[in-house]
Amino acid sequence: MRKQNKMGSIYELDGIVPLKKALPLGIQHILAMFLGNISPLLIVCGMIGMDEALKTILIQNAMFVAGIDTLIQLYPFWKIGSGLPIVMGTSSGFIGTAKAIGSLFGYGALMGASFVGGIFEMVLGYFIKPLRRLFPPVVTSLVIISIGLSLLPVGINYFGGGSGAADFGSINHLMIGSFVIVVILIAKQFKGFINNASILIGIIAGYILAIGLNMVDFTQFKEAAWFSLPVFMPVAFEFNLQAIIAMGIMFIATTVETIGDVSGVANGGLDREATDAELQGGVMADGLGSVLGCVFGVLPNTSFSQNVGLVAVTKVVNRFVISTGAVFLILCGFCPKLSALFSIMPQSVLGGAAVIMFSMILVSGIQSLTREPLTERDGLIIALAIGLGVGIGNVPDVLSQLPTWVGNIFAQNGIIMTFVIATIMNLILPNKKR
């Protein structure tokens, strides 16, 4: 663990920041990821017809586990943890595979496969250093760019009120999302705390407007308990080889995304490339977080890309600040009423902030890519990786005639295909600089 200074700046990794400044900025990170943390569980539990009581327990556990995993990522022990301002949470990338495994073999088999997959990712992370030559700046920059591009539709879905919502795209949702953007832009024109907390201010303002427009149903908040302990191992593990193989492939995919997130935080927040130790620790913390999540019946945990975008927007990288948000997440795991207060927030409130944050991930990737003059070789790598990777991510049906596992890996969001193409091109194209 890195030594903490007595006092520090919000723009420095280490040091203590006064709580009155740290707590709002930490909660800002939680607001950015809250819906994304519980959505995968809601979707998967609904798909497999899970009991409502168990679903409620798992959502509560998801808050608690995300907070613990974030602290592990912030404050490394041994080789586990990047030591960077990375927020962890339940990964949406596993939804398709989790649905298939849960429907075919049950939730216990899903947890067993995720447990093994988490250990597998820790092993992958341990050997990141000898594999680092596969991740030069041109490759990691393209992964960051593809993450930003893949998240833009998610942000627009939030902006419209949430994909599948009965009133998706209604004037009220569009007005709220636009209002949040305007408030954030105004707040960014100030200096100091208002600038740094612009996302939080925008979300709070949007939430108040949504309440004024009678778009918030407080029934769930009123019925939620004030205090409840997270439940340890709510489901029994089952180990199915077919499920383990499918989940193992997905953990390779999420390793690539985590490498992109770690690189994105280093580039967007610290204006430098990630070190070997940070990449290794970040991936290993991902794996350990997923193992811990399974113990509490939660889907695999990974780094949250939306928080990478938030770091790029605010430049707030202080680990103590982010840790206050992690502690707040843990408190949500003990206070269902607190969780309910955020879960009833209309998605369009988050949508206005998400559009800015996700776009800033794209900007960070472009800045990283153009830090040095691009050669003709770099141009070819960029063209093919973005063309095929992002292109197939937008038209996944082009892989529909191939085996199902191919589509599950490469057609979900384009990140993995971008990484594979960029890596292969980087290895086979002659590099005159060498």
Protein Blocks (a to p, Z undefined) as FASTA:
>chain_A
ZZddfbdcfkbfbdcddfklmmmmmmmmmmmmmmmmmmmmmmmmmmnopafklmmmmmmm
mmmmmmmmmmmmmmgghjeojhiacdddddfklmmmmmmmmmmnojklmmmmmmmmmmmm
mmmmmmmmmmmmmmgfklmmmmmmmmmmmmmmmmmmmmnnpghiakgoiaklmmmmmmmm
mmmmmmmmpghjllmmmmmmmmmmmmmmmmmnopacfklmmmpcfbdcddehkbccdddf
klmmmmmmmmmmmmmmmmmmmmmmmmmmnopacdfklmmmmmmmmmmmmmmmmmnopacd
dddfklmmmmmmnopabfklmmmmmmmmmmmmmmmklmmmmmmpcfklmmmmmmmmmmmm
mmmmmmmmmmpccdfklmmmmmmmmmmmmmmmmmmmlmmmpcfklmmmmmmnommmmmmm
mmmmmmmpccfkZZ
